[in-house]
Amino acid sequence: MENINLFLLLLISYILGSTPTSIIAGKIIKGIDIREHGSGNAGGTNVFRILGFKPALIVVIVDVLKGWFPPAVLAPLIFDKQIIPDLGLLQICCGFAAVLGHIYTIFGKFKGGKGVGTLGGMLIALFPTAFPFCLAVTVITIIVTGYVSLASILAAVSLPVFLFTLPPFLGVDPAPLSLLVFSLLIPWFIIFTHRSNIQRLRNGEENRFEKAMIFRKKN
């Protein structure tokens, strides 16, 4: 029974993450498949390019909630009824199932987004102390370079650095070992999901979010 509870928990987390927010927005607003336009990515940045700011904001908020809800609510709720003895590890499993659902959505022929927004929601649940600092890295990188993909990668790389360095300065307890180990794996996961973006960055072909570049020189 405990195995069944764990399986159902992960399945629910995956299905929640699979909710194709950007695809639904594209169908409702313009009657299009967002994956066939712009960068071809079913994520908030591409929704902003194709559909505009308001739809993109809604998509991002929902995507973040998809990643936050399983580890923050579902995992603690069923923790005593399954076989994993470490709550942190259970939260990682639930959150990551949601992230995988977003990337490989069962409702979109297993072709979704890159998982950044959903992973961000997961990080809010697991690393509330470090998340604002990672968000600051994201915002500063976008403002300076205009590259959302680069901002996502640098924020992921900065996460374990903040987790290891912030507790002594903030006077908070260090993160559990399971979460520290997981934080070291996140950068590699983000780099993997952004491998095509990295290639475009190397070739100078990556799209910039120029409206966010407040220091950009105007022609």
CORNORTA-V278804 format. One record per residue. D_FIRST is the distance of its C-alpha to the first C-alpha in whole Angstrom. Layout:
D_FIRST  D_FIRST
This chain:
0  4  5  5  6  9  10  10  12  14  15  16  18  20  21  22  24  25  27  31  33  36  36  36  38  41  40  41  44  46  44  43  41  41  40  43  45  46  44  42  39  37  37  39  42  42  42  44  47  46  46  47  46  44  42  41  40  38  36  36  35  32  31  31  29  26  26  26  23  20  21  23  21  17  16  18  16  12  13  12  9  8  10  13  15  18  18  21  19  17  19  21  18  18  22  23  20  22  26  25  24  28  29  28  27  26  28  31  31  29  32  32  34  34  31  34  33  29  29  32  29  27  29  30  27  27  31  32  35  36  35  39  41  39  40  43  44  42  45  48  47  47  50  52  51  50  47  44  42  44  43  39  40  42  39  36  39  40  36  36  39  39  36  38  41  40  39  42  44  42  41  37  34  34  30  28  28  25  27  30  29  27  31  33  31  31  35  35  32  35  37  36  35  39  40  42  43  44  47  48  49  51  53  53  52  49  49  50  49  53  53  51  53  56  58  58  62  63  66
